[in-house]
């Protein structure tokens, strides 16, 4: 198998497999997983670097890898978007959801709005993505669910946040970005993404958000997920200000999926556990 290609023969019947895609700003991550078979997970990352634009790069990747067009058991797609807002789950009228989205995020009227429910927290993430890209994804993969990049993190970490009595903030570190999450008893207190230039930017946003939300530096925990090198860079600095800074535990169920799970983006890894 070539390093950046899928071998169609290696998976057998695609109907036994699930396909998970993550459409980021600079790359497309693809993950194949047979949940009934240990050590089956396959992950590949493809740069979105076509000079004709991101959509053309996405089309080329898909058509150059026919395995991605297989008849899979299911297909789920994470879409990275900085154009988003959080809505109360009680607002169910689509036109009203769109009106609020347009009012809070002016200048995105041509974007398609996708909705990612966070049912445990009575919230919905409304996000904007390029309309042509959305049409391509739905047409090519038989109308798959499109999830905002914060949705799988919210769904996964919500369950973890209920363990123990201490308050827990979750920080997901990845190249160029920091995702921060905090859960209340029944409401989502914080779900946001910050653009960062270096690890110290992430430290600043974490400390500032905790102070604004009234978290106790001596008792409320901070759990770090995502890129290993970024976590190593911020941990000693954060421990100068916070008593409990710990790595988020990698999901044990995904250890059985195989060693390639350790290389995939964290929000992609937890998708099989929360969809």
GURO-475175 format. One record per residue: x, y, z of N, C-alpha, C in turn. Coordinates in Angstrom, 2 decimals, decimal comma. Example, Ala and Ser with C-alpha at 12.3 -4.5 7.8 and 13.67 -1.06 7.14 Angstrom:
REC    n_xx    n_yy    n_zz   ca_xx   ca_yy   ca_zz    c_xx    c_yy    c_zz
REC   13,19   -5,69    7,80   12,30   -4,50    7,80   13,20   -3,30    7,80
REC   12,85   -2,25    7,08   13,67   -1,06    7,14   12,90    0,03    7,87
END
This chain:
REC    n_xx    n_yy    n_zz   ca_xx   ca_yy   ca_zz    c_xx    c_yy    c_zz
REC    0,85   -1,19    0,00    0,00    0,00    0,00    0,88    1,24    0,00
REC    0,62    2,16   -0,89    1,37    3,41   -0,92    1,02    4,24    0,30
REC    1,95    5,05    0,79    1,73    5,76    2,05    0,46    6,59    2,06
REC    0,11    7,24    0,95   -1,02    8,16    0,96   -2,18    7,68    0,10
REC   -2,26    6,38   -0,12   -3,34    5,84   -0,93   -4,06    4,74   -0,17
REC   -5,31    4,51   -0,54   -6,06    3,38   -0,05   -5,93    2,23   -1,04
REC   -5,77    1,02   -0,52   -5,76   -0,17   -1,35   -7,16   -0,76   -1,34
REC   -7,83   -0,74   -2,47   -9,22   -1,19   -2,54   -9,37   -2,63   -2,11
REC   -8,35   -3,46   -2,44   -8,43   -4,87   -2,12   -8,24   -5,15   -0,61
REC   -7,69   -4,19    0,13   -7,31   -4,46    1,52   -8,49   -4,53    2,48
REC   -9,65   -4,01    2,09  -10,77   -3,99    3,03  -11,85   -5,02    2,72
REC  -11,80   -5,63    1,55  -12,85   -6,59    1,22  -14,16   -5,91    0,94
REC  -15,22   -6,37    1,57  -16,56   -5,85    1,33  -16,73   -4,50    2,04
REC  -16,88   -3,39    1,30  -17,00   -2,07    1,96  -18,27   -1,95    2,80
REC  -19,25   -2,80    2,58  -20,49   -2,72    3,36  -20,27   -3,10    4,82
REC  -19,11   -3,67    5,15  -18,77   -4,00    6,53  -18,00   -2,87    7,22
REC  -17,71   -1,83    6,46  -16,86   -0,74    6,95  -17,61    0,57    7,03
REC  -17,12    1,44    7,91  -17,64    2,80    8,02  -16,56    3,78    7,52
REC  -17,00    4,79    6,82  -16,09    5,83    6,33  -16,35    7,12    7,09
REC  -15,28    7,70    7,63  -15,34    8,98    8,32  -14,37    9,94    7,62
REC  -14,87   11,10    7,24  -14,05   12,11    6,59  -13,99   13,36    7,46
REC  -12,86   14,06    7,40  -12,74   15,35    8,07  -12,20   16,35    7,06
REC  -13,04   17,29    6,68  -12,65   18,31    5,71  -12,15   19,52    6,47
REC  -10,82   19,69    6,50  -10,21   20,79    7,22   -9,88   21,94    6,30
REC   -9,17   22,90    6,85   -8,78   24,07    6,07   -7,72   23,72    5,03
REC   -6,78   22,83    5,42   -5,64   22,54    4,55   -5,54   21,09    4,13
REC   -6,36   20,21    4,71   -6,23   18,80    4,34   -7,55   18,07    4,55
REC   -7,66   16,95    3,87   -8,78   16,03    4,04   -8,25   14,78    4,74
REC   -8,83   14,46    5,90   -8,51   13,21    6,58   -9,60   12,20    6,27
REC   -9,18   10,98    5,95  -10,12    9,90    5,68   -9,81    8,73    6,60
REC  -10,83    8,18    7,21  -10,66    7,07    8,15  -11,66    5,97    7,82
REC  -11,14    4,76    7,62  -11,97    3,58    7,40  -11,88    2,70    8,63
REC  -13,03    2,15    9,05  -13,05    1,38   10,30  -14,12    0,31   10,22
REC  -13,71   -0,93   10,48  -14,63   -2,05   10,62  -14,79   -2,29   12,11
REC  -15,91   -1,88   12,67  -16,08   -1,91   14,13  -16,10   -3,32   14,69
REC  -16,31   -4,33   13,84  -16,36   -5,71   14,29  -14,99   -6,38   14,30
REC  -13,95   -5,65   13,83  -12,62   -6,26   13,69  -11,57   -5,39   14,36
REC  -10,83   -5,95   15,30   -9,74   -5,22   15,94   -8,63   -4,91   14,94
REC   -7,91   -3,83   15,20   -6,76   -3,43   14,38   -7,13   -3,23   12,91
REC   -8,33   -2,76   12,66   -8,77   -2,59   11,28   -8,71   -1,15   10,79
REC   -8,52   -0,19   11,68   -8,63    1,21   11,30   -7,52    1,62   10,33
REC   -7,92    2,32    9,28   -7,00    2,85    8,28   -7,22    4,36    8,20
REC   -6,13    5,11    8,32   -6,23    6,58    8,27   -5,27    7,12    7,22
REC   -5,75    8,06    6,42   -4,91    8,73    5,46   -5,22   10,23    5,49
REC   -4,20   11,05    5,24   -4,38   12,51    5,19   -3,92   12,99    3,82
REC   -4,74   13,83    3,19   -4,46   14,32    1,84   -4,45   15,85    1,86
REC   -3,37   16,48    1,39   -3,33   17,95    1,38   -4,29   18,52    0,35
REC   -4,94   19,62    0,73   -5,86   20,33   -0,17   -5,09   21,48   -0,80
REC   -4,27   21,17   -1,78   -3,34   22,17   -2,29   -3,45   22,40   -3,79
REC   -4,62   22,16   -4,37   -4,79   22,42   -5,79   -4,82   23,93   -6,04
REC   -4,07   24,45   -7,02   -4,07   25,90   -7,28   -5,42   26,44   -7,72
REC   -6,31   25,56   -8,17   -7,64   26,00   -8,59   -8,64   26,08   -7,44
REC   -8,17   25,82   -6,23   -9,03   26,01   -5,07   -9,30   24,73   -4,29
REC   -9,89   24,94   -3,12  -10,12   23,84   -2,18  -11,11   22,81   -2,72
REC  -12,19   23,28   -3,36  -13,18   22,34   -3,88  -12,57   21,46   -4,96
REC  -11,80   22,06   -5,86  -11,15   21,27   -6,92  -10,18   20,26   -6,31
REC   -9,47   20,65   -5,27   -8,55   19,72   -4,60   -9,32   18,56   -3,99
REC  -10,47   18,87   -3,36  -11,30   17,82   -2,77  -11,81   16,86   -3,84
REC  -12,29   17,40   -4,95  -12,78   16,55   -6,04  -11,68   15,64   -6,56
REC  -10,48   16,18   -6,74   -9,38   15,38   -7,25   -9,03   14,23   -6,31
REC   -9,00   14,51   -5,01   -8,68   13,47   -4,04   -9,71   12,34   -4,11
REC  -10,97   12,70   -4,14  -12,03   11,69   -4,15  -11,96   10,84   -5,42
REC  -11,81   11,49   -6,55  -11,83   10,75   -7,81  -10,53    9,98   -8,04
REC   -9,44   10,40   -7,40   -8,18    9,67   -7,50   -8,14    8,45   -6,58
REC   -9,10    8,34   -5,68   -9,14    7,23   -4,72  -10,54    6,60   -4,77
REC  -10,77    5,73   -5,74  -12,11    5,15   -5,94  -12,67    4,44   -4,72
REC  -11,79    3,97   -3,83  -12,28    3,29   -2,63  -13,20    4,20   -1,82
REC  -12,94    5,52   -1,84  -13,77    6,44   -1,08  -15,21    6,46   -1,55
REC  -15,45    5,97   -2,76  -16,79    5,98   -3,33  -17,49    4,64   -3,15
REC  -16,94    3,78   -2,29  -17,53    2,46   -2,07  -18,87    2,52   -1,36
REC  -19,56    1,41   -1,37  -20,88    1,29   -0,73  -20,67    0,92    0,74
REC  -20,33    1,94    1,56  -19,99    1,69    2,95  -21,23    1,53    3,82
REC  -21,01    0,91    4,98  -22,08    0,76    5,97  -22,65    2,12    6,35
REC  -21,77    3,11    6,48  -22,19    4,48    6,78  -21,07    5,43    6,40
REC  -21,43    6,68    6,19  -20,46    7,74    5,91  -20,83    8,95    6,77
REC  -19,86    9,48    7,52  -20,04   10,70    8,30  -18,91   11,65    7,97
REC  -19,23   12,94    7,89  -18,24   13,93    7,47  -18,19   15,07    8,48
REC  -16,98   15,31    9,02  -16,73   16,48    9,86  -16,30   17,62    8,95
REC  -16,90   18,78    9,14  -16,54   19,96    8,35  -15,98   21,02    9,30
REC  -14,74   21,39    9,09  -14,13   22,44    9,90  -14,61   23,79    9,41
REC  -15,18   24,59   10,32  -15,69   25,91    9,94  -15,57   26,85   11,13
REC  -15,00   28,03   10,87  -14,94   29,06   11,90  -16,17   29,95   11,87
REC  -17,07   29,68   10,96  -18,33   30,43   10,86  -19,41   29,61   11,55
REC  -19,66   29,89   12,83  -20,65   29,09   13,55  -21,17   29,87   14,76
REC  -22,31   29,42   15,24  -22,90   29,97   16,46  -23,64   28,84   17,15
REC  -23,93   29,02   18,43  -24,64   28,02   19,22  -26,07   28,48   19,42
REC  -27,03   27,61   19,10  -28,45   27,92   19,25  -29,08   27,03   20,31
REC  -30,09   27,53   21,02  -30,84   26,66   21,93  -31,58   25,58   21,14
REC  -31,62   24,38   21,68  -32,29   23,28   20,98  -33,79   23,53   20,84
REC  -34,34   24,40   21,69  -35,77   24,68   21,62  -36,16   25,39   20,32
REC  -35,21   26,05   19,69  -35,50   26,72   18,41  -35,39   25,69   17,30
REC  -36,52   25,24   16,80  -36,54   24,17   15,81  -36,99   24,63   14,42
REC  -37,54   25,83   14,32  -37,97   26,34   13,03  -36,74   26,70   12,19
REC  -36,62   26,09   11,02  -35,41   26,26   10,22  -35,23   27,70    9,76
REC  -36,31   28,36    9,39  -36,19   29,75    8,94  -35,72   30,66   10,07
REC  -36,22   30,41   11,28  -35,77   31,20   12,42  -34,31   30,90   12,75
REC  -33,91   29,65   12,66  -32,51   29,30   12,88  -31,61   30,05   11,89
REC  -32,06   30,10   10,64  -31,27   30,78    9,62  -31,24   32,29    9,87
REC  -32,36   32,86   10,30  -32,39   34,29   10,59  -31,40   34,65   11,70
REC  -31,34   33,82   12,74  -30,42   34,07   13,85  -28,98   33,91   13,36
REC  -28,75   32,87   12,58  -27,42   32,63   12,02  -26,95   33,83   11,21
REC  -27,81   34,34   10,32  -27,43   35,48    9,48  -27,23   36,75   10,31
REC  -28,04   36,92   11,37  -27,91   38,12   12,21  -26,61   38,10   13,01
REC  -26,22   36,93   13,49  -25,02   36,82   14,31  -23,75   36,73   13,47
REC  -23,90   36,26   12,23  -22,73   36,06   11,37  -22,97   36,75   10,02
REC  -23,04   38,07   10,02  -23,33   38,78    8,77  -22,22   38,55    7,74
REC  -22,61   38,60    6,48  -21,64   38,40    5,42  -21,53   36,97    4,94
REC  -22,34   36,08    5,50  -22,29   34,67    5,11  -23,62   34,19    4,53
REC  -24,34   35,10    3,92  -25,67   34,76    3,42  -25,62   33,71    2,30
REC  -24,49   33,62    1,61  -24,36   32,65    0,52  -23,87   31,29    1,01
REC  -23,52   31,20    2,27  -23,08   29,92    2,83  -24,27   29,03    3,11
REC  -24,04   27,73    3,04  -25,08   26,80    3,50  -24,94   26,60    4,99
REC  -26,06   26,57    5,70  -26,05   26,36    7,14  -26,26   24,88    7,43
REC  -25,33   24,28    8,17  -25,51   22,91    8,62  -25,75   22,93   10,13
REC  -26,52   21,99   10,61  -26,90   21,93   12,02  -26,37   20,67   12,67
REC  -25,69   20,83   13,79  -25,16   19,70   14,54  -25,75   19,71   15,94
REC  -26,74   18,88   16,22  -27,36   18,88   17,56  -26,45   18,29   18,62
REC  -26,43   18,95   19,78  -25,75   18,45   20,96  -26,86   18,18   21,97
REC  -27,52   17,07   21,82  -28,78   16,83   22,53  -28,61   16,82   24,04
REC  -27,49   16,27   24,53  -27,30   16,18   25,98  -27,20   17,56   26,63
REC  -26,88   18,58   25,83  -26,70   19,92   26,37  -27,75   20,90   25,84
REC  -28,81   20,37   25,23  -29,91   21,21   24,74  -29,40   22,33   23,84
REC  -28,50   21,98   22,93  -27,89   22,99   22,07  -27,75   22,44   20,65
REC  -27,62   23,37   19,71  -27,38   23,03   18,31  -26,28   23,95   17,79
REC  -25,29   23,38   17,13  -24,26   24,19   16,48  -24,71   24,46   15,06
REC  -24,91   25,73   14,73  -25,25   26,14   13,36  -23,99   26,69   12,72
REC  -23,56   26,06   11,63  -22,29   26,43   11,01  -22,50   26,69    9,52
REC  -21,68   27,57    8,97  -21,74   27,88    7,56  -20,61   27,21    6,80
REC  -20,94   26,60    5,66  -19,92   26,03    4,79  -20,23   26,44    3,35
REC  -19,23   26,36    2,51  -19,39   26,71    1,11  -20,49   25,86    0,47
REC  -21,43   26,51   -0,19  -22,59   25,80   -0,74  -22,20   24,77   -1,79
REC  -21,26   25,11   -2,66  -20,84   24,16   -3,69  -20,16   22,94   -3,08
REC  -19,39   23,17   -2,03  -18,74   22,05   -1,34  -19,78   21,14   -0,71
REC  -20,78   21,74   -0,06  -21,84   20,95    0,55  -22,57   20,11   -0,49
REC  -22,86   20,70   -1,64  -23,56   19,95   -2,69  -22,70   18,81   -3,21
REC  -21,39   19,05   -3,37  -20,50   17,99   -3,83  -20,47   16,83   -2,83
REC  -20,36   17,13   -1,55  -20,31   16,08   -0,54  -21,59   15,26   -0,51
REC  -22,72   15,94   -0,57  -24,00   15,22   -0,51  -24,24   14,40   -1,77
REC  -23,86   14,95   -2,90  -24,06   14,23   -4,17  -23,13   13,02   -4,27
REC  -21,91   13,19   -3,82  -20,89   12,16   -4,00  -21,03   11,02   -3,00
REC  -21,43   11,34   -1,77  -21,48   10,33   -0,71  -22,90   10,00   -0,26
REC  -23,87   10,21   -1,13  -25,26    9,80   -0,88  -25,83   10,47    0,38
REC  -25,72   11,81    0,38  -26,36   12,63    1,42  -25,94   12,24    2,84
REC  -24,63   12,27    3,14  -24,18   11,89    4,48  -24,43   13,01    5,49
REC  -24,50   12,68    6,80  -24,56   13,73    7,81  -23,28   14,57    7,78
REC  -23,45   15,89    7,88  -22,32   16,82    7,95  -22,27   17,37    9,37
REC  -21,16   17,17   10,06  -21,01   17,55   11,46  -20,00   18,68   11,58
REC  -20,34   19,73   12,32  -19,35   20,76   12,61  -18,24   20,16   13,46
REC  -17,02   20,71   13,34  -15,87   20,08   13,98  -15,96   20,05   15,51
REC  -16,75   20,95   16,10  -16,90   20,91   17,56  -17,90   19,86   18,03
REC  -18,76   19,39   17,14  -19,85   18,49   17,55  -19,34   17,18   18,14
REC  -18,44   16,44   17,47  -18,00   15,18   18,09  -17,28   15,39   19,42
REC  -16,55   16,50   19,56  -15,88   16,79   20,83  -16,91   17,04   21,93
REC  -17,94   17,81   21,62  -18,99   18,09   22,60  -19,69   16,80   23,03
REC  -20,02   15,97   22,06  -20,74   14,74   22,38  -19,90   13,79   23,20
REC  -18,63   13,68   22,83  -17,75   12,73   23,53  -17,41   13,21   24,94
REC  -16,98   14,46   25,06  -16,51   14,95   26,35  -17,64   15,22   27,33
REC  -18,85   15,41   26,83  -19,97   15,62   27,76  -20,10   14,45   28,72
REC  -20,03   13,23   28,22  -20,14   12,06   29,09  -19,00   12,00   30,09
REC  -17,79   12,36   29,65  -16,63   12,32   30,55  -16,73   13,38   31,64
REC  -17,39   14,49   31,33  -17,44   15,61   32,28  -18,27   15,28   33,51
REC  -19,11   14,27   33,43  -19,98   13,93   34,56  -19,32   13,03   35,58
REC  -18,07   12,59   35,30  -17,35   11,73   36,23  -16,67   12,60   37,27
REC  -16,92   12,32   38,56  -16,31   13,10   39,63  -17,09   14,37   39,92
REC  -16,63   15,11   40,92  -17,33   16,31   41,37  -16,69   17,61   40,89
REC  -15,44   17,56   40,46  -14,75   18,78   40,06  -15,24   19,26   38,70
REC  -15,23   20,58   38,49  -15,54   21,13   37,19  -14,43   20,78   36,20
REC  -14,78   20,58   34,94  -13,80   20,16   33,96  -13,92   21,00   32,69
REC  -12,81   21,61   32,30  -12,72   22,26   31,00  -11,86   21,37   30,10
REC  -12,25   21,28   28,83  -11,50   20,47   27,86  -10,89   21,38   26,81
REC   -9,60   21,16   26,56   -8,89   21,92   25,54   -8,36   20,95   24,49
REC   -8,75   21,17   23,25   -8,30   20,32   22,14   -7,34   21,15   21,29
REC   -6,08   20,73   21,26   -5,03   21,48   20,58   -4,72   20,82   19,23
REC   -4,68   21,64   18,20   -4,34   21,15   16,86   -3,63   22,28   16,11
REC   -3,02   21,96   15,01   -2,20   22,94   14,30   -3,01   24,19   13,95
REC   -2,62   25,31   14,53   -3,25   26,59   14,22   -4,51   26,90   14,98
REC   -5,01   25,96   15,80   -6,31   26,18   16,46   -6,36   25,55   17,85
REC   -7,23   26,14   18,67   -7,55   25,62   19,99   -9,07   25,53   20,10
REC   -9,57   24,35   20,47  -11,00   24,17   20,75  -11,17   24,08   22,26
REC  -12,09   24,89   22,82  -12,34   24,89   24,26  -13,79   24,52   24,53
REC  -13,99   23,63   25,53  -15,33   23,16   25,87  -15,52   23,18   27,38
REC  -16,72   23,59   27,79  -17,11   23,52   29,19  -18,59   23,23   29,25
REC  -18,97   22,28   30,12  -20,35   21,83   30,20  -20,97   22,20   31,54
REC  -22,23   22,65   31,49  -23,02   22,82   32,70  -23,82   21,56   32,95
REC  -24,72   21,61   33,91  -25,54   20,43   34,20  -26,43   20,07   33,02
REC  -27,05   21,08   32,42  -27,96   20,81   31,31  -27,72   21,72   30,12
REC  -26,75   22,58   30,21  -26,49   23,53   29,13  -25,01   23,56   28,78
REC  -24,73   23,92   27,57  -23,36   24,06   27,10  -22,86   25,44   27,49
REC  -21,88   25,51   28,38  -21,39   26,80   28,85  -20,39   27,42   27,87
REC  -19,60   26,58   27,21  -18,62   27,10   26,27  -18,31   26,04   25,23
REC  -18,33   26,44   23,97  -17,84   25,62   22,86  -17,34   26,60   21,82
REC  -16,03   26,75   21,73  -15,49   27,76   20,82  -14,14   27,32   20,28
REC  -13,78   27,88   19,14  -12,50   27,62   18,50  -11,75   28,93   18,35
REC  -10,47   28,92   18,69   -9,63   30,10   18,63   -8,46   29,82   17,68
REC   -8,18   30,77   16,81   -6,99   30,67   15,96   -5,78   31,04   16,81
REC   -4,73   30,22   16,76   -3,53   30,46   17,56   -2,29   30,37   16,66
REC   -1,34   31,23   16,94   -0,10   31,23   16,17    0,96   30,35   16,80
REC    0,90   30,21   18,13    1,89   29,39   18,83    1,28   28,89   20,13
REC    1,94   27,97   20,83    1,35   27,40   22,05    1,01   28,43   23,13
REC    1,75   29,52   23,20    1,46   30,51   24,25    0,14   31,24   23,98
REC   -0,24   31,35   22,72   -1,58   31,89   22,42   -2,64   30,99   23,04
REC   -2,44   29,68   22,93   -3,41   28,74   23,51   -3,47   28,89   25,02
REC   -2,31   29,05   25,65   -2,29   29,26   27,11   -3,09   30,50   27,48
REC   -2,91   31,58   26,74   -3,62   32,82   27,03   -5,13   32,61   26,96
REC   -5,62   32,00   25,88   -7,06   31,80   25,72   -7,63   30,89   26,79
REC   -6,88   29,87   27,17   -7,36   28,94   28,20   -7,52   29,67   29,53
REC   -6,48   30,39   29,94   -6,53   31,10   31,23   -7,62   32,16   31,21
REC   -7,71   32,92   30,12   -8,72   33,99   30,04  -10,13   33,43   30,09
REC  -10,37   32,33   29,38  -11,72   31,74   29,37  -12,07   31,20   30,74
REC  -11,15   30,58   31,42  -11,43   30,05   32,75  -11,75   31,18   33,74
REC  -11,00   32,26   33,65  -11,29   33,39   34,55  -12,66   33,98   34,26
REC  -12,98   34,13   33,00  -14,27   34,72   32,62  -15,43   33,84   33,07
REC  -15,24   32,54   33,05  -16,31   31,60   33,41  -16,32   31,28   34,90
REC  -15,38   31,84   35,64  -15,38   31,67   37,09  -14,89   30,32   37,57
REC  -14,02   29,67   36,83  -13,50   28,38   37,27  -12,42   28,58   38,34
REC  -12,37   27,66   39,27  -11,43   27,73   40,38  -10,08   27,14   39,95
REC   -9,01   27,92   39,98   -7,70   27,39   39,55   -7,15   26,30   40,45
REC   -7,68   26,19   41,69   -7,18   25,21   42,64   -7,95   23,90   42,63
REC   -9,14   23,89   42,05   -9,94   22,66   42,11  -10,53   22,22   40,78
REC  -10,86   23,16   39,91  -11,48   22,78   38,63  -10,41   22,32   37,64
REC  -10,68   21,19   37,00   -9,67   20,53   36,18   -9,61   21,08   34,75
REC   -8,43   20,92   34,15   -8,24   21,19   32,73   -7,68   19,93   32,10
REC   -8,37   19,41   31,09   -7,94   18,20   30,41   -7,58   18,53   28,97
REC   -6,40   18,07   28,56   -5,85   18,42   27,26   -5,91   17,23   26,31
REC   -6,40   17,49   25,10   -6,45   16,49   24,05   -5,82   17,06   22,79
REC   -5,57   16,18   21,81   -5,07   16,65   20,54   -3,59   16,42   20,36
REC   -2,95   17,30   19,61   -1,56   17,15   19,19   -0,62   16,98   20,38
REC    0,16   15,89   20,36    1,04   15,55   21,48    2,08   16,64   21,74
REC    2,69   17,16   20,68    3,75   18,15   20,85    3,20   19,47   21,41
REC    2,03   19,86   20,97    1,42   21,08   21,50    1,05   20,91   22,97
REC    0,55   19,74   23,33    0,22   19,48   24,73    1,47   19,55   25,61
REC    2,56   18,99   25,11    3,81   19,04   25,88    4,31   20,47   26,05
REC    4,05   21,32   25,06    4,52   22,71   25,13    3,72   23,53   26,14
REC    2,40   23,30   26,22    1,57   24,15   27,08    1,45   23,63   28,51
REC    1,63   22,33   28,71    1,37   21,76   30,04    2,20   22,39   31,15
REC    3,52   22,49   31,03    4,28   23,08   32,16    3,93   24,53   32,43
REC    3,57   25,29   31,41    3,20   26,69   31,61    1,85   26,76   32,33
REC    0,90   25,96   31,87   -0,42   25,97   32,50   -0,36   25,53   33,96
REC    0,55   24,63   34,27    0,66   24,14   35,66    1,21   25,20   36,60
REC    1,75   26,27   36,07    2,15   27,38   36,93    0,94   28,15   37,46
REC   -0,19   28,02   36,78   -1,40   28,77   37,14   -2,54   27,89   37,63
REC   -2,53   26,62   37,24   -3,65   25,73   37,54   -3,15   24,49   38,26
REC   -3,93   24,06   39,24   -3,51   22,91   40,05   -3,68   21,59   39,32
REC   -4,70   21,47   38,47   -5,01   20,19   37,83   -5,00   20,36   36,31
REC   -3,87   20,01   35,70   -3,73   20,02   34,24   -3,31   18,61   33,84
REC   -4,18   17,92   33,13   -3,94   16,51   32,83   -4,29   16,20   31,38
REC   -3,69   15,16   30,82   -4,10   14,74   29,47   -5,46   14,07   29,53
REC   -6,28   14,34   28,53   -7,54   13,61   28,39   -7,20   12,17   28,02
REC   -7,88   11,24   28,62   -7,60    9,81   28,38   -8,05    9,43   26,98
REC   -7,15    8,83   26,22   -7,50    8,37   24,89   -8,56    7,28   25,00
REC   -9,61    7,32   24,18  -10,71    6,34   24,32  -10,22    4,91   24,16
REC  -10,44    4,09   25,19   -9,93    2,72   25,19  -10,49    1,89   24,04
REC  -11,73    2,16   23,66  -12,34    1,41   22,56  -11,58    1,59   21,27
REC  -10,97    2,78   21,10  -10,26    3,05   19,85   -8,83    2,54   19,86
REC   -8,29    2,17   21,04   -7,00    1,49   21,06   -7,10    0,17   20,31
REC   -8,24   -0,49   20,46   -8,42   -1,78   19,78   -8,56   -1,61   18,27
REC   -8,82   -0,39   17,84   -8,99   -0,16   16,41   -7,68   -0,27   15,65
REC   -6,55   -0,07   16,34   -5,26   -0,19   15,67   -4,39    1,02   15,88
REC   -3,10    0,90   15,60   -2,13    1,95   15,89   -2,35    3,20   15,05
REC   -3,01    3,07   13,90   -3,23    4,26   13,08   -4,21    5,23   13,74
REC   -4,98    4,73   14,70   -5,89    5,61   15,43   -5,12    6,70   16,18
REC   -3,88    6,41   16,57   -3,09    7,38   17,32   -2,62    8,54   16,46
REC   -2,68    8,39   15,13   -2,20    9,42   14,22   -3,33   10,30   13,68
REC   -4,55    9,87   13,82   -5,69   10,59   13,25   -6,09   11,75   14,16
REC   -6,74   12,78   13,63   -7,23   13,88   14,47   -8,18   13,35   15,55
REC   -8,09   13,94   16,74   -8,86   13,43   17,88  -10,36   13,49   17,61
REC  -10,84   14,58   16,99  -12,29   14,67   16,76  -12,76   13,61   15,76
REC  -11,88   13,18   14,86  -12,21   12,10   13,93  -12,22   10,76   14,65
REC  -11,28   10,56   15,56  -11,17    9,31   16,29  -12,41    9,03   17,13
REC  -12,98   10,06   17,75  -14,13    9,83   18,64  -15,44    9,73   17,88
REC  -15,43    9,98   16,58  -16,68    9,92   15,82  -17,38    8,57   15,93
REC  -16,68    7,43   15,84  -17,40    6,16   15,96  -18,08    5,96   17,31
REC  -17,68    6,74   18,32  -18,23    6,59   19,66  -19,41    7,50   19,92
REC  -19,69    8,43   19,01  -20,72    9,44   19,34  -21,62    9,80   18,16
REC  -21,77    8,91   17,18  -22,75    9,14   16,11  -23,66    7,92   16,02
END
